[in-house]
């Protein structure tokens, strides 16, 4: 292939591309602007760091927080664990916006509202990612201290028998003090008849084992190291809440549960009998500003971390949409209903999340652009044909000047020669060359008319 021929082919291609870009450019630009606007509005990519309020060191909340951090680290999300005094403190942190998520025990909003002086528990809006596990109220007491008061008593069977005992009910931020005061008031036990302390969990356990306090009360999942240790400590008993069913009927955030005989240690038959307990349900809460993708990841992690059978639940009983005092976030509801979305099973999370967040907007953009795209082919055709048609105006002008007879033929022929030279440099795509050749034929017709010296019928 010769160089001039190749140059002409390249020129034809460039003309076609240029016309196409000019014709489709505005539609493409509008599409890009709409995509950028949709991306900015939807904000599909989650932040790389979130804050999770947990609880005291070595508590079940702290242990679960570390497991959530490990689960989200697989998706490139750093979970900053924020220690706290417990459930009520976590809710206060959520409401103040200092954390994005937190573990909150049922009934904690009452004490939190009292502490803040604000009766609204949805300011700012807080929602649940599902109830995760029951958190029994563990009332441990020393048999020695009980018998020191009344030698004939071998065990406690109700809260009416705690008068005179030195009891640690936990720090104010844990929510247990408010719960215990509520239960004692329901049993008509006057506060002045029992001696309270509010030590933190670890110092309280040390004081309890050294005999400085007689009883220890806290609410925790059975996975807590302190629960596991105290259940197997000689001389320490766990109170049986004989009226557990009645407590659950009186207080909607409580659930009656049973610690089965032998579940702690089958070989030693520990505990030696079924023990009835009352348990609030712990939920994972997220505030309104938490990114939807983060709520989705935490919901999926909750299914993986809390779906196994435990001492007080069957397999896949948790996480649950039930027993939630706060409204369920849509992301959690979708996860609990359908599990992991289809795209996330085959694509990286950030890709699947981007598609899931943008697909509806993409559909709307396509619906807007589709009618506009129909003008691109006619516009492209017009721009290519205009490279040919615009020379017909000059041919008609030459015919008009000949008809007026004011200019000699050589002048008109010279002008026509210039038009022919200019047309010779016109390049159009191959599919439009027929119109270019038609123009050249019309130039020849005008030339013939000028040479005869008579006006020619005007070209179309």
C-alpha positions in Angstrom: 0.0 0.0 0.0 1.4 3.4 -1.0 2.0 6.2 1.5 -0.6 8.6 -0.1 -3.2 5.9 -0.1 -2.5 5.0 3.6 -2.6 8.7 4.5 -6.0 9.1 2.8 -7.4 6.0 4.7 -6.1 7.5 8.0 -7.7 10.9 7.2 -11.0 9.2 6.4 -10.9 7.4 9.8 -10.0 10.6 11.7 -12.8 12.4 10.0 -15.3 9.7 11.1 -13.9 9.6 14.6 -13.9 13.4 15.0 -17.5 13.6 13.8 -18.6 10.8 16.1 -16.9 12.5 19.1 -18.5 15.8 18.4 -21.9 14.1 17.9 -21.8 11.8 20.9 -19.6 14.0 23.1 -22.4 15.9 24.8 -24.3 12.7 25.6 -21.2 11.0 26.9 -20.3 14.0 29.0 -23.8 14.1 30.5 -23.4 10.4 31.3 -20.1 11.0 33.1 -21.5 13.9 35.1 -24.5 11.9 36.2 -22.3 9.0 37.2 -20.0 11.4 39.2 -23.1 13.0 40.9 -24.6 9.6 41.7 -21.3 8.4 43.2 -21.0 11.5 45.3 -24.6 11.2 46.5 -24.6 7.5 47.2 -21.0 7.4 48.6 -20.8 3.6 47.9 -17.3 3.0 49.4 -17.3 2.7 53.2 -14.7 4.4 55.4 -11.6 2.5 56.2 -11.9 3.0 60.0 -14.9 2.7 62.4 -15.2 2.8 66.2 -16.9 0.0 68.2 -17.8 0.5 71.8 -17.1 -2.7 73.7 -16.8 -3.0 77.5 -14.4 -3.6 80.3 -11.2 -5.5 79.7 -11.7 -9.3 79.7 -15.4 -9.0 79.4 -17.5 -10.8 76.8 -18.0 -7.5 75.0 -14.3 -7.0 74.8 -13.8 -10.6 73.4 -16.5 -10.2 70.8 -15.1 -6.8 69.8 -11.8 -8.4 69.0 -13.5 -11.1 66.9 -15.5 -8.4 64.9 -12.3 -6.5 64.3 -10.6 -9.6 62.9 -13.6 -10.3 60.7 -13.7 -6.8 59.2 -10.0 -6.7 58.8 -10.4 -9.2 56.0 -12.3 -6.5 54.0 -9.7 -3.8 54.7 -11.7 -2.1 57.5 -10.0 -1.2 60.7 -12.2 -1.5 63.8 -11.0 0.7 66.6 -12.2 -0.9 69.9 -13.4 1.7 72.5 -13.4 0.3 76.0 -16.2 1.4 78.3 -17.8 0.6 81.6 -20.5 -1.4 79.9 -23.8 -1.3 78.1 -25.2 2.1 79.3 -21.9 3.8 78.7 -21.9 2.3 75.1 -25.4 3.7 74.5 -24.3 7.1 75.7 -21.3 7.0 73.4 -23.6 6.2 70.5 -26.0 9.0 71.3 -23.1 11.5 71.5 -21.6 10.3 68.2 -18.3 9.3 69.7 -18.6 5.8 68.3 -20.3 4.3 65.3 -21.4 1.0 66.8 -21.7 -0.6 70.2 -23.0 -3.6 72.2 -26.0 -2.6 74.2 -28.0 -4.7 76.7 -31.7 -4.7 76.8 -33.2 -2.1 79.2 -30.0 0.1 79.1 -31.9 3.0 77.4 -33.8 3.6 80.6 -30.7 4.2 82.6 -29.0 6.1 79.8 -32.0 8.5 79.5 -32.0 9.0 83.2 -28.3 9.8 83.2 -28.5 12.3 80.3 -31.8 13.8 81.3 -33.2 13.1 77.8 -36.2 10.8 77.5 -35.7 10.2 73.8 -33.8 7.1 73.0 -33.7 7.9 69.2 -31.7 11.2 69.3 -29.7 10.8 67.2 -31.4 7.9 65.4 -30.0 4.6 66.6 -30.9 1.2 65.1 -30.2 -2.4 65.7 -28.2 -4.9 63.7 -30.0 -7.7 65.5 -30.0 -9.3 68.9 -26.8 -11.3 69.4 -27.0 -13.3 72.5 -28.7 -13.5 75.9 -26.7 -12.0 78.8 -27.8 -13.7 82.0 -27.7 -11.9 85.3 -25.1 -13.8 87.3 -25.6 -13.5 91.0 -22.6 -15.3 92.6 -22.3 -15.5 96.4 -19.9 -17.1 98.9 -21.5 -19.9 100.8 -19.4 -19.0 103.9 -20.8 -15.4 104.0 -24.4 -16.8 103.6 -24.0 -19.3 106.5 -22.3 -16.6 108.7 -25.6 -14.8 108.7 -27.8 -17.8 109.1 -26.1 -21.2 109.5 -29.3 -23.1 108.5 -29.3 -21.5 105.0 -27.5 -23.5 102.3 -28.4 -21.4 99.3 -30.2 -18.4 98.1 -33.5 -18.9 96.3 -34.6 -15.3 95.7 -33.7 -11.6 96.0 -35.7 -11.2 99.2 -33.0 -13.1 101.0 -30.1 -10.8 100.2 -30.6 -8.4 103.1 -27.5 -7.8 105.0 -25.1 -9.1 102.3 -22.3 -6.9 101.0 -23.0 -6.9 97.2 -21.1 -5.5 94.3 -23.5 -4.5 91.5 -20.9 -3.2 89.0 -20.1 0.3 87.7 -22.9 2.7 86.7 -22.0 2.5 83.0 -22.7 -1.3 82.9 -26.4 -1.0 83.3 -26.5 -3.7 86.0 -27.0 -1.2 88.9 -30.2 0.1 87.4 -31.4 -3.4 86.6 -30.7 -4.7 90.1 -32.4 -1.8 91.7 -35.4 -2.4 89.5 -35.5 -6.1 90.5 -35.0 -5.4 94.2 -37.8 -2.8 94.2 -40.1 -5.3 92.5 -39.3 -7.7 95.5 -39.9 -4.8 98.0 -36.4 -5.0 99.3 -35.4 -1.6 100.8 -32.0 -0.3 99.5 -30.8 0.4 103.0 -31.1 -3.3 103.9 -28.2 -4.3 101.7 -24.7 -2.9 101.4 -23.6 -1.9 97.9 -20.3 -1.4 96.2 -19.7 -0.5 92.6 -16.2 -1.8 91.8 -15.1 -2.6 88.3 -15.2 -6.3 87.3 -11.6 -7.3 87.9 -11.1 -5.6 91.3 -14.6 -6.8 92.3 -13.7 -10.4 91.6 -10.5 -10.1 93.6 -12.3 -8.5 96.6 -15.0 -11.2 96.3 -12.5 -14.1 96.4 -10.6 -12.4 99.3 -13.9 -12.2 101.3 -14.2 -8.4 101.3 -17.6 -8.6 99.7 -20.2 -11.4 99.9 -21.9 -11.3 96.5 -21.1 -10.3 93.0 -23.6 -9.4 90.4 -23.0 -8.7 86.7 -24.6 -9.5 83.4 -22.5 -11.2 80.8 -22.4 -13.8 78.1 -21.2 -17.2 79.4 -18.1 -16.8 77.2 -16.8 -14.3 79.8 -13.6 -15.6 81.5 -14.9 -14.3 84.9 -18.1 -16.4 84.5 -16.2 -19.5 83.5 -13.8 -19.1 86.5 -16.4 -18.3 89.1 -18.7 -21.2 88.0 -15.8 -23.6 88.9 -14.5 -21.9 92.1 -15.1 -23.9 95.3 -17.2 -22.2 97.9 -19.0 -20.0 95.3 -22.6 -20.6 94.3 -24.8 -19.2 91.6 -28.3 -18.0 92.8 -31.2 -19.8 91.2 -33.9 -17.3 90.1 -36.9 -19.4 91.0 -39.2 -16.7 89.7 -37.4 -16.2 86.4 -40.7 -16.6 84.3 -42.4 -14.0 86.4 -39.6 -11.5 86.0 -39.8 -12.0 82.2 -43.5 -11.3 82.3 -43.0 -8.2 84.3 -40.1 -6.8 82.4 -40.3 -7.2 78.6 -36.5 -6.9 78.1 -35.8 -9.9 80.2 -35.9 -13.5 79.1 -36.0 -16.6 81.3 -33.1 -19.0 80.6 -31.9 -22.2 82.2 -28.3 -23.1 82.8 -28.5 -26.9 82.2 -27.1 -29.4 84.7 -23.6 -30.5 83.7 -23.2 -27.9 80.9 -20.1 -26.3 82.6 -18.3 -29.7 83.2 -20.0 -33.0 82.4 -17.3 -35.0 84.2 -17.9 -33.3 87.5 -21.6 -32.7 86.9 -21.3 -29.0 87.2 -23.7 -27.4 87.9 -25.3 -30.3 89.9 -28.8 -29.1 88.9 -30.6 -26.9 86.4 -30.3 -23.2 87.5 -32.9 -20.7 86.4 -31.7 -17.3 85.4 -33.1 -14.1 83.9 -31.3 -12.6 81.0 -31.6 -9.3 79.0 -30.7 -9.7 75.3 -27.7 -7.9 74.0 -27.9 -6.2 70.6 -25.4 -4.6 68.3 -26.5 -1.0 67.7 -25.4 1.4 65.0 -26.0 5.2 64.8 -27.5 6.9 61.8 -24.2 8.2 60.5 -22.7 4.8 60.1 -22.1 3.9 56.5 -24.6 1.3 55.1 -21.8 -0.9 53.8 -20.3 -1.0 57.4 -23.7 -2.0 58.7 -23.9 -4.8 56.1 -20.4 -6.1 57.0 -21.2 -6.1 60.7 -24.5 -7.9 60.1 -22.7 -10.6 58.1 -20.1 -10.9 60.7 -22.8 -11.3 63.4 -24.3 -14.2 61.5 -20.9 -15.9 61.4 -19.9 -15.1 65.1 -23.2 -15.8 66.9 -24.9 -18.5 64.8 -23.5 -21.5 66.7 -25.3 -23.2 69.5 -24.5 -22.1 73.1 -25.5 -22.7 76.7 -28.7 -20.8 76.3 -29.6 -21.0 72.6 -29.9 -23.4 69.7 -27.9 -23.1 66.5 -28.9 -20.3 64.2 -31.2 -18.8 66.9 -28.9 -15.7 66.9 -28.5 -13.1 65.6 -32.2 -12.5 65.6 -34.7 -9.8 64.5 -36.7 -10.4 67.7 -36.2 -9.0 71.2 -34.9 -5.7 69.8 -35.8 -2.5 71.6 -34.5 -0.5 68.7 -35.7 -0.5 65.0 -33.8 -2.9 62.8 -31.6 -1.4 60.1 -32.6 -2.4 56.5 -29.1 -3.9 56.0 -29.5 -6.2 59.0 -33.0 -7.2 58.0 -31.8 -8.1 54.5 -28.9 -10.1 55.9 -31.0 -12.0 58.4 -33.6 -12.8 55.7 -31.4 -13.6 52.8 -27.8 -14.1 54.0 -24.8 -13.0 52.0 -25.9 -11.3 48.7 -25.2 -13.2 45.5 -22.6 -10.8 44.2 -20.5 -10.9 47.4 -20.2 -14.7 47.1 -18.2 -14.3 43.8 -16.7 -10.8 43.9 -14.6 -8.8 46.3 -16.8 -6.9 48.8 -15.9 -3.4 47.5 -16.8 -4.4 43.9 -20.1 -6.1 44.9 -21.0 -3.2 47.2 -20.4 -0.7 44.4 -22.6 -2.6 42.0 -25.4 -3.1 44.6 -25.3 0.5 45.6 -25.2 1.9 42.1 -27.3 -0.5 40.0 -30.6 1.4 40.6 -29.0 4.7 39.8 -27.4 3.3 36.7 -30.8 2.1 35.5 -32.2 5.6 36.0 -29.2 7.1 34.1 -29.7 4.7 31.2 -33.4 5.6 31.1 -32.5 9.3 30.8 -29.7 8.8 28.3 -31.4 6.3 26.0 -33.8 8.9 24.4 -30.9 11.4 24.1 -28.7 8.8 22.4 -31.2 8.5 19.5 -30.1 11.9 18.2 -26.4 10.8 17.9 -26.8 9.0 14.5 -28.7 11.8 12.8 -26.3 14.3 14.2 -23.3 12.3 13.1 -24.7 12.0 9.6 -25.4 15.7 9.4 -21.9 16.6 10.4 -20.3 14.3 7.8 -22.6 15.4 5.0 -22.1 19.1 5.9 -18.5 18.7 4.7 -20.0 18.2 1.2 -23.2 20.2 1.2 -21.7 23.5 2.3 -19.9 23.8 -1.1 -23.3 23.9 -2.9 -23.8 27.4 -1.6 -20.8 28.6 -3.5 -21.9 26.8 -6.7 -25.3 28.5 -6.5 -23.6 31.8 -5.9 -21.5 31.4 -9.1 -24.6 30.6 -11.1 -26.4 33.7 -9.7 -23.4 35.9 -10.6 -23.4 34.4 -14.2 -27.1 35.1 -14.5 -26.6 38.8 -13.5 -24.0 39.1 -16.3 -21.9 41.7 -14.3 -18.7 39.6 -14.2 -16.8 38.1 -17.1 -16.6 34.3 -17.5 -12.8 34.0 -16.8 -13.3 35.6 -13.3 -16.2 33.1 -12.6 -14.1 30.2 -13.9 -11.2 31.2 -11.7 -13.5 31.2 -8.7 -14.8 27.8 -9.7 -11.3 26.4 -10.0 -10.6 27.5 -6.4 -13.8 25.7 -5.3 -12.7 22.6 -7.1 -9.3 22.7 -5.5 -10.9 23.0 -2.0 -13.3 20.2 -2.7 -10.4 18.0 -3.8 -9.0 18.2 -0.2 -12.3 17.2 1.3 -12.2 13.8 3.1 -15.3 11.9 4.1 -15.8 8.3 5.3 -16.2 5.7 2.6 -19.9 5.3 3.2 -20.4 9.0 2.1 -18.1 9.1 -0.9 -21.1 8.9 -3.3 -22.1 12.4 -2.2 -18.6 13.7 -2.7 -18.5 12.3 -6.2 -21.9 13.8 -6.9 -20.6 17.2 -5.8 -17.7 16.9 -8.3 -20.2 16.1 -11.1 -22.1 19.2 -10.2 -19.0 21.3 -10.3 -18.4 19.9 -13.8 -21.9 20.9 -14.8 -21.4 24.5 -13.6 -18.1 24.7 -15.4 -19.8 23.6 -18.7 -22.4 26.3 -18.2 -19.8 29.0 -17.6 -17.9 28.0 -20.7 -21.0 28.2 -22.8 -21.8 31.5 -21.3 -25.4 30.6 -20.6 -27.0 30.1 -17.1 -27.4 26.5 -16.0 -30.3 25.2 -14.0 -29.4 25.7 -10.4 -28.1 22.6 -8.6 -30.0 21.1 -5.8 
